[in-house]
Amino acid sequence: MRFRPEQHLRRQSDFRAVREQGRRFDGGAFTVWWRRRETDETGPARIGFVASRAAVGNAVQRARAKRRLREMARRHQSLVPAGYDLMIIARRSATTVPWNEMEQRFAAACRKTFPHA
């Protein structure tokens, strides 16, 4: 399934709200922060990706980490219920951890966080 524009976190205020009001799960190669949107909006879940220079490395490594995280989230977007905002933060190992292991960790995080999805 395609990752549509309305499924992206875009505003700095949205990222800040997820970080300040949300909860987190450590996935090893990444950290997932999530929060339920306060409005009665039942639109699709929105996901934002962060890869800082200090945590991941140079531009090539950051781009690779974000590509891998985006594809992981796209493949498992059905595990995230509508009305939630997620922020996925890459770590240095996000570019080196085997793909299957990253997918399994993300799926496990989603199942633990959203058991009724």
N, C-alpha and C positions, 0 to 999 in steps of 0.2 A: 504494500500500500504506500502511496506517495506521502511525503511529509509536507503538508500544505503550509502556506504562509501564516494562516491563522493559528497554527500550532507552534509558532516560534515565540519565545519571550524576546522582546525587543527593547523595551524601555529600561533605563538604569533604575528607575523607581521600582519596577517589577522585580528585577534581580535583587535589589536591596530588601524588598519586602519578604522575598523567599528566604534570604539569609537571616534577617532579623526575627521573623515570626515563624519560620519553618522548623522542621526537624531534619536530621541528617542520618545517612547510612553510609558506612565506609565500605567500599567495594574493592579496596586494594589499589587498583590502577586508577580509580576514580572515586569521587565522593558524590553522593546524590543528596541534594537538599530538596524537600518538598513542603508544600503547604496547600491547604484547601482555600480556594478563592472565597473572599468574604461575601461577594455579591451572590445573588440567586442565579447568576449566569451558569447555564449548564452547557456552555460551549465546549469544544474539545480541550483536552489537556494541552497545556503549553509547555514547551521545553526549551531551555537556553543552555548554551555550552560555553565553558570558560577554560582557557588554557593560557596561563600566565608564563611570561618569560622565566621568572624565578623558579616556578614549579616544574615546567616542562622542558624549556630550552629555547633554541633559536626558532626563527619563523617557520622553517621547514618542519621541524619537530612539532611545533604547535599546530600547524595546519594538518599534519598527519594524525595527531591525537584527536583533533576535533572531527575530522572525517570519519575516523573509526567510531567515535562516540555517537555521531549523528546516524551512522548506519546501524549501529547497535540499537539505538532508540527507535529508529524507523521500523526495524524488524519486529520489535517487541512493543510497539505502541498500543496494541490491544490490551496489554497488561495494566495500563495506566487509565483509571476511570476519568470520565469527563469532570470538569470543574476543579482540576488540580493544576498547580504550577510546579514544574521541576527545574532544578538547576543542576547540571552535571559538570563537575570540576575535574579536569584531567590532572593526573600526576605524571611524573617522568616515565613511569613504567607503562603508561597507556599506549606507548608506541612499540613496546617490546613484548608485552604479555601475549600469549597465544590467543587467537581470535575466539576459539571455543570457550576458553576460560573466562574471557571478558563477557561473552554473551551469557554464560551460566551465572556469573556473579550479578549481572544486571537483572536477569530474570528472577533470581533468588531475592534480590532487593525488592523488586516489584511485588512478588508474592508475599513477602513478609510485611511490606508496607501497606499494600492494598489487598487483603486476603479475599475480599468479596468481588473483586473485579473479574 
